[in-house]
Amino acid sequence: MIGFIVRLAVNILALWVAAALVPGMHIYGASTFILAGILLGVVNALIRPVLLVLTLPFTILTLGLFVLILNAAMLALVSIFLEDFTLSGFPAAFWGALVVSLTSWFTSALIGPSGSVEVMVSRSQDRND
């Protein structure tokens, strides 16, 4: 349960960063950030995998770059359902999805599946043979 809450917080943080950086992407109110984070998680869990399979030839043909367009479409889909979440067009959706993806990737790399902060330790062993 804590892992889910942490992932939700990561989604909300990523949306906040994208709204702050991307011109044309506006999210008004804390409740809209929370709803957008939840809805983006649901859309990415249910709809995005189906679309990834259906558009696999395009993804292969474009060497994976088509996934960026799918991410933009998922963000635009979320904005359709929320009144206080607006995107001014495809460029705002594209750059917003890119910022959300990069922010989520970076923060998820620091947080493990259990919701705790992951620390990698490298230890070298001296062998005196």
N, CA, C and O atoms as CSV, one atom per row, in Angstrom:
chain,resi,resn,atom,element,x,y,z
A,1,MET,N,N,0.821,-1.196,0.000
A,1,MET,CA,C,0.000,0.000,0.000
A,1,MET,C,C,0.864,1.259,0.000
A,1,MET,O,O,0.552,2.232,-0.686
A,2,ILE,N,N,1.948,1.236,0.771
A,2,ILE,CA,C,2.814,2.419,0.821
A,2,ILE,C,C,3.487,2.652,-0.530
A,2,ILE,O,O,3.728,3.791,-0.930
A,3,GLY,N,N,3.789,1.540,-1.233
A,3,GLY,CA,C,4.383,1.672,-2.567
A,3,GLY,C,C,3.454,2.381,-3.529
A,3,GLY,O,O,3.897,3.202,-4.332
A,4,PHE,N,N,2.151,2.066,-3.455
A,4,PHE,CA,C,1.163,2.718,-4.316
A,4,PHE,C,C,1.093,4.208,-4.019
A,4,PHE,O,O,1.036,5.026,-4.938
A,5,ILE,N,N,1.096,4.560,-2.751
A,5,ILE,CA,C,1.012,5.966,-2.357
A,5,ILE,C,C,2.250,6.730,-2.813
A,5,ILE,O,O,2.155,7.875,-3.254
A,6,VAL,N,N,3.401,6.094,-2.704
A,6,VAL,CA,C,4.637,6.743,-3.144
A,6,VAL,C,C,4.627,6.930,-4.658
A,6,VAL,O,O,5.043,7.980,-5.149
A,7,ARG,N,N,4.161,5.929,-5.408
A,7,ARG,CA,C,4.074,6.055,-6.869
A,7,ARG,C,C,3.081,7.166,-7.255
A,7,ARG,O,O,3.311,7.907,-8.211
A,8,LEU,N,N,1.997,7.269,-6.516
A,8,LEU,CA,C,1.041,8.345,-6.761
A,8,LEU,C,C,1.692,9.707,-6.513
A,8,LEU,O,O,1.502,10.646,-7.286
A,9,ALA,N,N,2.450,9.803,-5.443
A,9,ALA,CA,C,3.159,11.053,-5.144
A,9,ALA,C,C,4.175,11.381,-6.236
A,9,ALA,O,O,4.363,12.547,-6.583
A,10,VAL,N,N,4.824,10.361,-6.771
A,10,VAL,CA,C,5.780,10.573,-7.872
A,10,VAL,C,C,5.047,11.105,-9.102
A,10,VAL,O,O,5.536,12.020,-9.764
A,11,ASN,N,N,3.870,10.536,-9.414
A,11,ASN,CA,C,3.073,11.032,-10.541
A,11,ASN,C,C,2.668,12.489,-10.336
A,11,ASN,O,O,2.741,13.298,-11.260
A,12,ILE,N,N,2.245,12.809,-9.133
A,12,ILE,CA,C,1.824,14.185,-8.843
A,12,ILE,C,C,3.009,15.137,-8.948
A,12,ILE,O,O,2.881,16.231,-9.499
A,13,LEU,N,N,4.161,14.728,-8.422
A,13,LEU,CA,C,5.371,15.550,-8.540
A,13,LEU,C,C,5.749,15.757,-10.004
A,13,LEU,O,O,6.097,16.867,-10.405
A,14,ALA,N,N,5.682,14.699,-10.796
A,14,ALA,CA,C,6.020,14.802,-12.216
A,14,ALA,C,C,5.071,15.748,-12.945
A,14,ALA,O,O,5.506,16.528,-13.792
A,15,LEU,N,N,3.791,15.688,-12.626
A,15,LEU,CA,C,2.832,16.608,-13.238
A,15,LEU,C,C,3.094,18.046,-12.819
A,15,LEU,O,O,2.959,18.967,-13.624
A,16,TRP,N,N,3.472,18.240,-11.553
A,16,TRP,CA,C,3.773,19.593,-11.075
A,16,TRP,C,C,4.991,20.163,-11.800
A,16,TRP,O,O,4.982,21.324,-12.207
A,17,VAL,N,N,6.036,19.354,-11.964
A,17,VAL,CA,C,7.242,19.797,-12.675
A,17,VAL,C,C,6.895,20.141,-14.122
A,17,VAL,O,O,7.329,21.169,-14.642
A,18,ALA,N,N,6.113,19.279,-14.765
A,18,ALA,CA,C,5.739,19.532,-16.158
A,18,ALA,C,C,4.897,20.798,-16.290
A,18,ALA,O,O,5.096,21.581,-17.219
A,19,ALA,N,N,3.962,21.002,-15.370
A,19,ALA,CA,C,3.126,22.209,-15.432
A,19,ALA,C,C,3.961,23.464,-15.210
A,19,ALA,O,O,3.655,24.523,-15.758
A,20,ALA,N,N,5.009,23.346,-14.411
A,20,ALA,CA,C,5.869,24.505,-14.162
A,20,ALA,C,C,6.796,24.791,-15.340
A,20,ALA,O,O,7.141,25.948,-15.581
A,21,LEU,N,N,7.203,23.768,-16.073
A,21,LEU,CA,C,8.201,23.948,-17.127
A,21,LEU,C,C,7.627,24.103,-18.531
A,21,LEU,O,O,8.213,24.802,-19.357
A,22,VAL,N,N,6.513,23.477,-18.814
A,22,VAL,CA,C,6.004,23.414,-20.189
A,22,VAL,C,C,4.973,24.514,-20.431
A,22,VAL,O,O,3.932,24.559,-19.775
A,23,PRO,N,N,5.277,25.405,-21.384
A,23,PRO,CA,C,4.278,26.416,-21.726
A,23,PRO,C,C,3.091,25.750,-22.421
A,23,PRO,O,O,3.273,24.891,-23.284
A,24,GLY,N,N,1.902,26.142,-22.050
A,24,GLY,CA,C,0.700,25.571,-22.646
A,24,GLY,C,C,0.104,24.432,-21.844
A,24,GLY,O,O,-0.959,23.919,-22.196
A,25,MET,N,N,0.769,24.028,-20.770
A,25,MET,CA,C,0.230,22.991,-19.888
A,25,MET,C,C,-0.082,23.652,-18.553
A,25,MET,O,O,0.812,24.157,-17.874
A,26,HIS,N,N,-1.360,23.644,-18.183
A,26,HIS,CA,C,-1.788,24.314,-16.958
A,26,HIS,C,C,-2.654,23.380,-16.130
A,26,HIS,O,O,-3.594,22.769,-16.638
A,27,ILE,N,N,-2.328,23.278,-14.858
A,27,ILE,CA,C,-3.134,22.503,-13.911
A,27,ILE,C,C,-3.435,23.432,-12.746
A,27,ILE,O,O,-2.524,23.966,-12.113
A,28,TYR,N,N,-4.711,23.619,-12.468
A,28,TYR,CA,C,-5.132,24.559,-11.440
A,28,TYR,C,C,-5.661,23.817,-10.219
A,28,TYR,O,O,-6.625,23.058,-10.322
A,29,GLY,N,N,-5.042,24.029,-9.073
A,29,GLY,CA,C,-5.536,23.477,-7.818
A,29,GLY,C,C,-4.892,22.161,-7.426
A,29,GLY,O,O,-4.573,21.322,-8.269
A,30,ALA,N,N,-4.710,22.006,-6.130
A,30,ALA,CA,C,-4.077,20.796,-5.598
A,30,ALA,C,C,-4.938,19.564,-5.849
A,30,ALA,O,O,-4.410,18.485,-6.120
A,31,SER,N,N,-6.250,19.712,-5.763
A,31,SER,CA,C,-7.118,18.556,-5.996
A,31,SER,C,C,-7.026,18.077,-7.440
A,31,SER,O,O,-7.140,16.880,-7.705
A,32,THR,N,N,-6.821,18.995,-8.366
A,32,THR,CA,C,-6.665,18.602,-9.765
A,32,THR,C,C,-5.355,17.856,-9.970
A,32,THR,O,O,-5.305,16.897,-10.740
A,33,PHE,N,N,-4.286,18.286,-9.287
A,33,PHE,CA,C,-3.023,17.552,-9.363
A,33,PHE,C,C,-3.209,16.120,-8.860
A,33,PHE,O,O,-2.707,15.177,-9.472
A,34,ILE,N,N,-3.925,15.959,-7.752
A,34,ILE,CA,C,-4.145,14.624,-7.186
A,34,ILE,C,C,-4.990,13.775,-8.123
A,34,ILE,O,O,-4.654,12.620,-8.386
A,35,LEU,N,N,-6.084,14.335,-8.629
A,35,LEU,CA,C,-6.943,13.602,-9.563
A,35,LEU,C,C,-6.199,13.266,-10.853
A,35,LEU,O,O,-6.353,12.168,-11.388
A,36,ALA,N,N,-5.401,14.195,-11.353
A,36,ALA,CA,C,-4.634,13.941,-12.576
A,36,ALA,C,C,-3.603,12.843,-12.349
A,36,ALA,O,O,-3.386,12.009,-13.228
A,37,GLY,N,N,-2.965,12.833,-11.182
A,37,GLY,CA,C,-2.002,11.774,-10.867
A,37,GLY,C,C,-2.659,10.409,-10.809
A,37,GLY,O,O,-2.119,9.432,-11.328
A,38,ILE,N,N,-3.823,10.338,-10.179
A,38,ILE,CA,C,-4.557,9.067,-10.099
A,38,ILE,C,C,-5.009,8.634,-11.488
A,38,ILE,O,O,-4.818,7.483,-11.882
A,39,LEU,N,N,-5.609,9.562,-12.224
A,39,LEU,CA,C,-6.128,9.229,-13.552
A,39,LEU,C,C,-5.009,8.853,-14.518
A,39,LEU,O,O,-5.180,7.947,-15.333
A,40,LEU,N,N,-3.874,9.532,-14.440
A,40,LEU,CA,C,-2.740,9.195,-15.298
A,40,LEU,C,C,-2.233,7.789,-14.981
A,40,LEU,O,O,-1.868,7.044,-15.890
A,41,GLY,N,N,-2.209,7.426,-13.713
A,41,GLY,CA,C,-1.813,6.071,-13.333
A,41,GLY,C,C,-2.778,5.027,-13.876
A,41,GLY,O,O,-2.352,3.980,-14.362
A,42,VAL,N,N,-4.069,5.305,-13.796
A,42,VAL,CA,C,-5.078,4.370,-14.301
A,42,VAL,C,C,-4.990,4.247,-15.823
A,42,VAL,O,O,-5.033,3.141,-16.362
A,43,VAL,N,N,-4.868,5.376,-16.510
A,43,VAL,CA,C,-4.772,5.366,-17.976
A,43,VAL,C,C,-3.512,4.622,-18.414
A,43,VAL,O,O,-3.556,3.825,-19.351
A,44,ASN,N,N,-2.392,4.878,-17.742
A,44,ASN,CA,C,-1.149,4.199,-18.102
A,44,ASN,C,C,-1.185,2.708,-17.787
A,44,ASN,O,O,-0.481,1.925,-18.424
A,45,ALA,N,N,-1.992,2.309,-16.818
A,45,ALA,CA,C,-2.086,0.891,-16.464
A,45,ALA,C,C,-3.077,0.131,-17.337
A,45,ALA,O,O,-2.879,-1.057,-17.593
A,46,LEU,N,N,-4.136,0.787,-17.799
A,46,LEU,CA,C,-5.188,0.079,-18.521
A,46,LEU,C,C,-5.188,0.325,-20.032
A,46,LEU,O,O,-5.292,-0.624,-20.809
A,47,ILE,N,N,-5.077,1.552,-20.445
A,47,ILE,CA,C,-5.232,1.890,-21.866
A,47,ILE,C,C,-3.902,1.846,-22.619
A,47,ILE,O,O,-3.842,1.341,-23.740
A,48,ARG,N,N,-2.842,2.369,-22.013
A,48,ARG,CA,C,-1.555,2.462,-22.694
A,48,ARG,C,C,-1.013,1.108,-23.146
A,48,ARG,O,O,-0.520,1.020,-24.270
A,49,PRO,N,N,-1.077,0.035,-22.330
A,49,PRO,CA,C,-0.555,-1.254,-22.812
A,49,PRO,C,C,-1.284,-1.773,-24.060
A,49,PRO,O,O,-0.659,-2.353,-24.948
A,50,VAL,N,N,-2.592,-1.564,-24.123
A,50,VAL,CA,C,-3.357,-1.993,-25.296
A,50,VAL,C,C,-2.901,-1.215,-26.527
A,50,VAL,O,O,-2.705,-1.790,-27.598
A,51,LEU,N,N,-2.735,0.094,-26.368
A,51,LEU,CA,C,-2.291,0.920,-27.492
A,51,LEU,C,C,-0.854,0.597,-27.900
A,51,LEU,O,O,-0.513,0.667,-29.081
A,52,LEU,N,N,-0.015,0.245,-26.934
A,52,LEU,CA,C,1.357,-0.144,-27.271
A,52,LEU,C,C,1.376,-1.388,-28.153
A,52,LEU,O,O,2.163,-1.469,-29.097
A,53,VAL,N,N,0.524,-2.348,-27.854
A,53,VAL,CA,C,0.462,-3.563,-28.664
A,53,VAL,C,C,-0.122,-3.257,-30.049
A,53,VAL,O,O,0.385,-3.741,-31.060
A,54,LEU,N,N,-1.184,-2.457,-30.087
A,54,LEU,CA,C,-1.809,-2.138,-31.368
A,54,LEU,C,C,-0.908,-1.327,-32.296
A,54,LEU,O,O,-0.994,-1.455,-33.517
A,55,THR,N,N,-0.049,-0.498,-31.721
A,55,THR,CA,C,0.818,0.360,-32.533
A,55,THR,C,C,2.253,-0.157,-32.596
A,55,THR,O,O,3.174,0.588,-32.929
A,56,LEU,N,N,2.433,-1.425,-32.276
A,56,LEU,CA,C,3.782,-2.003,-32.282
A,56,LEU,C,C,4.507,-1.839,-33.618
A,56,LEU,O,O,5.702,-1.540,-33.605
A,57,PRO,N,N,3.855,-2.016,-34.772
A,57,PRO,CA,C,4.578,-1.797,-36.034
A,57,PRO,C,C,5.125,-0.369,-36.177
A,57,PRO,O,O,6.246,-0.178,-36.650
A,58,PHE,N,N,4.337,0.629,-35.768
A,58,PHE,CA,C,4.818,2.014,-35.826
A,58,PHE,C,C,5.983,2.233,-34.871
A,58,PHE,O,O,6.938,2.943,-35.186
A,59,THR,N,N,5.889,1.617,-33.710
A,59,THR,CA,C,6.951,1.755,-32.724
A,59,THR,C,C,8.246,1.145,-33.243
A,59,THR,O,O,9.321,1.722,-33.075
A,60,ILE,N,N,8.144,-0.013,-33.868
A,60,ILE,CA,C,9.340,-0.648,-34.440
A,60,ILE,C,C,9.883,0.177,-35.601
A,60,ILE,O,O,11.091,0.380,-35.716
A,61,LEU,N,N,8.989,0.649,-36.457
A,61,LEU,CA,C,9.392,1.434,-37.621
A,61,LEU,C,C,10.106,2.730,-37.221
A,61,LEU,O,O,11.038,3.163,-37.898
A,62,THR,N,N,9.667,3.342,-36.126
A,62,THR,CA,C,10.263,4.609,-35.678
A,62,THR,C,C,11.332,4.404,-34.599
A,62,THR,O,O,11.769,5.358,-33.954
A,63,LEU,N,N,11.743,3.151,-34.414
A,63,LEU,CA,C,12.765,2.810,-33.425
A,63,LEU,C,C,12.388,3.254,-32.012
A,63,LEU,O,O,13.247,3.674,-31.236
A,64,GLY,N,N,11.109,3.160,-31.688
A,64,GLY,CA,C,10.632,3.449,-30.347
A,64,GLY,C,C,10.170,4.875,-30.114
A,64,GLY,O,O,9.621,5.175,-29.054
A,65,LEU,N,N,10.376,5.752,-31.068
A,65,LEU,CA,C,9.990,7.153,-30.866
A,65,LEU,C,C,8.478,7.354,-30.847
A,65,LEU,O,O,7.993,8.352,-30.314
A,66,PHE,N,N,7.735,6.420,-31.422
A,66,PHE,CA,C,6.279,6.536,-31.423
A,66,PHE,C,C,5.714,6.442,-30.009
A,66,PHE,O,O,4.611,6.923,-29.751
A,67,VAL,N,N,6.451,5.834,-29.103
A,67,VAL,CA,C,6.004,5.742,-27.705
A,67,VAL,C,C,5.844,7.138,-27.109
A,67,VAL,O,O,4.971,7.357,-26.269
A,68,LEU,N,N,6.679,8.081,-27.536
A,68,LEU,CA,C,6.539,9.464,-27.059
A,68,LEU,C,C,5.192,10.055,-27.473
A,68,LEU,O,O,4.583,10.811,-26.718
A,69,ILE,N,N,4.738,9.711,-28.661
A,69,ILE,CA,C,3.440,10.201,-29.125
A,69,ILE,C,C,2.319,9.547,-28.321
A,69,ILE,O,O,1.331,10.200,-27.986
A,70,LEU,N,N,2.472,8.257,-28.011
A,70,LEU,CA,C,1.480,7.587,-27.163
A,70,LEU,C,C,1.418,8.214,-25.771
A,70,LEU,O,O,0.334,8.390,-25.214
A,71,ASN,N,N,2.576,8.549,-25.213
A,71,ASN,CA,C,2.601,9.202,-23.901
A,71,ASN,C,C,1.887,10.549,-23.954
A,71,ASN,O,O,1.161,10.911,-23.028
A,72,ALA,N,N,2.097,11.288,-25.042
A,72,ALA,CA,C,1.408,12.572,-25.209
A,72,ALA,C,C,-0.098,12.356,-25.319
A,72,ALA,O,O,-0.883,13.139,-24.784
A,73,ALA,N,N,-0.494,11.302,-26.007
A,73,ALA,CA,C,-1.925,11.004,-26.147
A,73,ALA,C,C,-2.545,10.637,-24.801
A,73,ALA,O,O,-3.685,11.008,-24.522
A,74,MET,N,N,-1.805,9.912,-23.968
A,74,MET,CA,C,-2.321,9.547,-22.646
A,74,MET,C,C,-2.476,10.784,-21.765
A,74,MET,O,O,-3.448,10.897,-21.017
A,75,LEU,N,N,-1.534,11.698,-21.850
A,75,LEU,CA,C,-1.634,12.943,-21.081
A,75,LEU,C,C,-2.809,13.784,-21.575
A,75,LEU,O,O,-3.537,14.378,-20.780
A,76,ALA,N,N,-2.985,13.828,-22.900
A,76,ALA,CA,C,-4.111,14.572,-23.467
A,76,ALA,C,C,-5.444,13.939,-23.063
A,76,ALA,O,O,-6.420,14.649,-22.821
A,77,LEU,N,N,-5.487,12.614,-22.991
A,77,LEU,CA,C,-6.700,11.926,-22.557
A,77,LEU,C,C,-7.059,12.289,-21.123
A,77,LEU,O,O,-8.229,12.493,-20.802
A,78,VAL,N,N,-6.053,12.367,-20.266
A,78,VAL,CA,C,-6.285,12.772,-18.878
A,78,VAL,C,C,-6.818,14.202,-18.829
A,78,VAL,O,O,-7.721,14.504,-18.049
A,79,SER,N,N,-6.262,15.079,-19.661
A,79,SER,CA,C,-6.705,16.479,-19.637
A,79,SER,C,C,-8.138,16.641,-20.134
A,79,SER,O,O,-8.815,17.605,-19.777
A,80,ILE,N,N,-8.598,15.707,-20.952
A,80,ILE,CA,C,-9.989,15.768,-21.429
A,80,ILE,C,C,-10.969,15.553,-20.272
A,80,ILE,O,O,-12.031,16.175,-20.225
A,81,PHE,N,N,-10.606,14.673,-19.346
A,81,PHE,CA,C,-11.505,14.333,-18.243
A,81,PHE,C,C,-11.496,15.340,-17.102
A,81,PHE,O,O,-12.420,15.355,-16.288
A,82,LEU,N,N,-10.472,16.181,-17.028
A,82,LEU,CA,C,-10.369,17.132,-15.918
A,82,LEU,C,C,-10.513,18.560,-16.440
A,82,LEU,O,O,-9.786,18.985,-17.337
A,83,GLU,N,N,-11.446,19.275,-15.872
A,83,GLU,CA,C,-11.751,20.628,-16.322
A,83,GLU,C,C,-10.607,21.609,-16.043
A,83,GLU,O,O,-10.349,22.501,-16.851
A,84,ASP,N,N,-9.926,21.451,-14.916
A,84,ASP,CA,C,-8.861,22.386,-14.538
A,84,ASP,C,C,-7.476,21.954,-15.006
A,84,ASP,O,O,-6.469,22.441,-14.494
A,85,PHE,N,N,-7.419,21.048,-15.969
A,85,PHE,CA,C,-6.164,20.596,-16.565
A,85,PHE,C,C,-6.269,20.869,-18.058
A,85,PHE,O,O,-7.041,20.220,-18.763
A,86,THR,N,N,-5.483,21.837,-18.538
A,86,THR,CA,C,-5.581,22.219,-19.942
A,86,THR,C,C,-4.243,22.057,-20.645
A,86,THR,O,O,-3.180,22.310,-20.078
A,87,LEU,N,N,-4.330,21.631,-21.884
A,87,LEU,CA,C,-3.186,21.562,-22.783
A,87,LEU,C,C,-3.529,22.392,-24.007
A,87,LEU,O,O,-4.622,22.261,-24.558
A,88,SER,N,N,-2.609,23.243,-24.438
A,88,SER,CA,C,-2.920,24.146,-25.543
A,88,SER,C,C,-2.801,23.483,-26.906
A,88,SER,O,O,-3.177,24.089,-27.909
A,89,GLY,N,N,-2.295,22.271,-26.976
A,89,GLY,CA,C,-2.168,21.588,-28.257
A,89,GLY,C,C,-1.205,20.423,-28.152
A,89,GLY,O,O,-0.766,20.051,-27.063
A,90,PHE,N,N,-0.879,19.847,-29.324
A,90,PHE,CA,C,0.003,18.692,-29.327
A,90,PHE,C,C,1.401,18.999,-28.793
A,90,PHE,O,O,1.945,18.182,-28.049
A,91,PRO,N,N,2.016,20.148,-29.141
A,91,PRO,CA,C,3.359,20.404,-28.589
A,91,PRO,C,C,3.376,20.436,-27.060
A,91,PRO,O,O,4.308,19.928,-26.438
A,92,ALA,N,N,2.353,21.028,-26.461
A,92,ALA,CA,C,2.290,21.059,-24.994
A,92,ALA,C,C,2.114,19.660,-24.432
A,92,ALA,O,O,2.714,19.321,-23.412
A,93,ALA,N,N,1.289,18.834,-25.092
A,93,ALA,CA,C,1.100,17.455,-24.640
A,93,ALA,C,C,2.391,16.656,-24.803
A,93,ALA,O,O,2.751,15.875,-23.922
A,94,PHE,N,N,3.084,16.845,-25.918
A,94,PHE,CA,C,4.324,16.113,-26.185
A,94,PHE,C,C,5.397,16.458,-25.161
A,94,PHE,O,O,5.971,15.568,-24.533
A,95,TRP,N,N,5.667,17.750,-24.994
A,95,TRP,CA,C,6.710,18.164,-24.053
A,95,TRP,C,C,6.305,17.881,-22.611
A,95,TRP,O,O,7.150,17.535,-21.785
A,96,GLY,N,N,5.024,18.026,-22.306
A,96,GLY,CA,C,4.542,17.690,-20.968
A,96,GLY,C,C,4.725,16.212,-20.664
A,96,GLY,O,O,5.168,15.849,-19.574
A,97,ALA,N,N,4.383,15.355,-21.630
A,97,ALA,CA,C,4.552,13.913,-21.441
A,97,ALA,C,C,6.025,13.549,-21.308
A,97,ALA,O,O,6.380,12.657,-20.537
A,98,LEU,N,N,6.880,14.234,-22.055
A,98,LEU,CA,C,8.319,13.968,-21.965
A,98,LEU,C,C,8.853,14.353,-20.585
A,98,LEU,O,O,9.625,13.603,-19.988
A,99,VAL,N,N,8.449,15.509,-20.084
A,99,VAL,CA,C,8.886,15.945,-18.753
A,99,VAL,C,C,8.333,15.014,-17.668
A,99,VAL,O,O,9.049,14.660,-16.731
A,100,VAL,N,N,7.061,14.617,-17.793
A,100,VAL,CA,C,6.458,13.695,-16.826
A,100,VAL,C,C,7.206,12.363,-16.840
A,100,VAL,O,O,7.497,11.800,-15.784
A,101,SER,N,N,7.512,11.865,-18.025
A,101,SER,CA,C,8.223,10.586,-18.138
A,101,SER,C,C,9.617,10.656,-17.525
A,101,SER,O,O,10.018,9.767,-16.773
A,102,LEU,N,N,10.345,11.708,-17.849
A,102,LEU,CA,C,11.707,11.836,-17.310
A,102,LEU,C,C,11.708,12.037,-15.798
A,102,LEU,O,O,12.535,11.458,-15.095
A,103,THR,N,N,10.788,12.851,-15.299
A,103,THR,CA,C,10.703,13.077,-13.857
A,103,THR,C,C,10.301,11.805,-13.129
A,103,THR,O,O,10.869,11.478,-12.087
A,104,SER,N,N,9.323,11.085,-13.673
A,104,SER,CA,C,8.893,9.822,-13.060
A,104,SER,C,C,10.012,8.798,-13.082
A,104,SER,O,O,10.224,8.079,-12.106
A,105,TRP,N,N,10.727,8.733,-14.193
A,105,TRP,CA,C,11.836,7.778,-14.317
A,105,TRP,C,C,12.920,8.086,-13.292
A,105,TRP,O,O,13.426,7.183,-12.627
A,106,PHE,N,N,13.274,9.357,-13.165
A,106,PHE,CA,C,14.336,9.743,-12.238
A,106,PHE,C,C,13.938,9.470,-10.793
A,106,PHE,O,O,14.720,8.902,-10.032
A,107,THR,N,N,12.748,9.862,-10.416
A,107,THR,CA,C,12.328,9.656,-9.028
A,107,THR,C,C,12.066,8.180,-8.736
A,107,THR,O,O,12.314,7.719,-7.622
A,108,SER,N,N,11.572,7.438,-9.717
A,108,SER,CA,C,11.354,6.004,-9.518
A,108,SER,C,C,12.667,5.251,-9.377
A,108,SER,O,O,12.720,4.207,-8.726
A,109,ALA,N,N,13.719,5.771,-9.980
A,109,ALA,CA,C,15.031,5.130,-9.836
A,109,ALA,C,C,15.541,5.245,-8.402
A,109,ALA,O,O,16.333,4.420,-7.948
A,110,LEU,N,N,15.084,6.266,-7.699
A,110,LEU,CA,C,15.498,6.465,-6.312
A,110,LEU,C,C,14.610,5.723,-5.321
A,110,LEU,O,O,14.992,5.502,-4.172
A,111,ILE,N,N,13.420,5.341,-5.780
A,111,ILE,CA,C,12.438,4.724,-4.884
A,111,ILE,C,C,12.200,3.288,-5.338
A,111,ILE,O,O,11.939,3.043,-6.516
A,112,GLY,N,N,12.286,2.362,-4.430
A,112,GLY,CA,C,12.074,0.953,-4.741
A,112,GLY,C,C,10.603,0.600,-4.807
A,112,GLY,O,O,9.751,1.441,-4.518
A,113,PRO,N,N,10.290,-0.634,-5.183
A,113,PRO,CA,C,8.892,-1.054,-5.293
A,113,PRO,C,C,8.140,-1.052,-3.966
A,113,PRO,O,O,6.911,-0.988,-3.954
A,114,SER,N,N,8.857,-1.120,-2.859
A,114,SER,CA,C,8.189,-1.118,-1.558
A,114,SER,C,C,7.856,0.293,-1.079
A,114,SER,O,O,7.159,0.466,-0.078
A,115,GLY,N,N,8.358,1.304,-1.801
A,115,GLY,CA,C,8.094,2.679,-1.409
A,115,GLY,C,C,9.199,3.288,-0.588
A,115,GLY,O,O,9.080,4.431,-0.148
A,116,SER,N,N,10.275,2.553,-0.369
A,116,SER,CA,C,11.377,3.080,0.415
A,116,SER,C,C,12.480,3.584,-0.510
A,116,SER,O,O,12.577,3.172,-1.666
A,117,VAL,N,N,13.289,4.460,0.008
A,117,VAL,CA,C,14.392,5.010,-0.767
A,117,VAL,C,C,15.448,3.932,-0.919
A,117,VAL,O,O,15.860,3.301,0.055
A,118,GLU,N,N,15.881,3.731,-2.158
A,118,GLU,CA,C,16.881,2.706,-2.450
A,118,GLU,C,C,18.271,3.325,-2.375
A,118,GLU,O,O,18.507,4.414,-2.898
A,119,VAL,N,N,19.171,2.630,-1.729
A,119,VAL,CA,C,20.557,3.069,-1.640
A,119,VAL,C,C,21.417,1.946,-2.172
A,119,VAL,O,O,21.331,0.805,-1.719
A,120,MET,N,N,22.245,2.284,-3.135
A,120,MET,CA,C,23.143,1.278,-3.685
A,120,MET,C,C,24.508,1.463,-3.042
A,120,MET,O,O,25.060,2.564,-3.036
A,121,VAL,N,N,25.049,0.372,-2.500
A,121,VAL,CA,C,26.345,0.410,-1.846
A,121,VAL,C,C,27.269,-0.533,-2.589
A,121,VAL,O,O,26.918,-1.677,-2.874
A,122,SER,N,N,28.431,-0.045,-2.892
A,122,SER,CA,C,29.438,-0.869,-3.555
A,122,SER,C,C,30.538,-1.171,-2.548
A,122,SER,O,O,31.155,-0.268,-1.982
A,123,ARG,N,N,30.762,-2.445,-2.341
A,123,ARG,CA,C,31.787,-2.848,-1.393
A,123,ARG,C,C,32.824,-3.688,-2.114
A,123,ARG,O,O,32.492,-4.622,-2.844
A,124,SER,N,N,34.042,-3.353,-1.906
A,124,SER,CA,C,35.106,-4.159,-2.506
A,124,SER,C,C,35.723,-5.018,-1.391
A,124,SER,O,O,35.870,-4.583,-0.249
A,125,GLN,N,N,36.063,-6.210,-1.755
A,125,GLN,CA,C,36.644,-7.121,-0.782
A,125,GLN,C,C,38.128,-7.287,-1.092
A,125,GLN,O,O,38.526,-7.540,-2.230
A,126,ASP,N,N,38.925,-7.138,-0.049
A,126,ASP,CA,C,40.355,-7.366,-0.201
A,126,ASP,C,C,40.620,-8.847,0.060
A,126,ASP,O,O,40.180,-9.407,1.064
A,127,ARG,N,N,41.332,-9.450,-0.844
A,127,ARG,CA,C,41.685,-10.859,-0.681
A,127,ARG,C,C,43.179,-10.973,-0.489
A,127,ARG,O,O,43.963,-10.604,-1.365
A,128,ASN,N,N,43.551,-11.466,0.620
A,128,ASN,CA,C,44.965,-11.700,0.906
A,128,ASN,C,C,45.223,-13.195,0.841
A,128,ASN,O,O,45.103,-13.904,1.840
A,129,ASP,N,N,45.570,-13.654,-0.317
A,129,ASP,CA,C,45.839,-15.091,-0.504
A,129,ASP,C,C,47.307,-15.393,-0.372
A,129,ASP,O,O,47.713,-16.548,-0.499
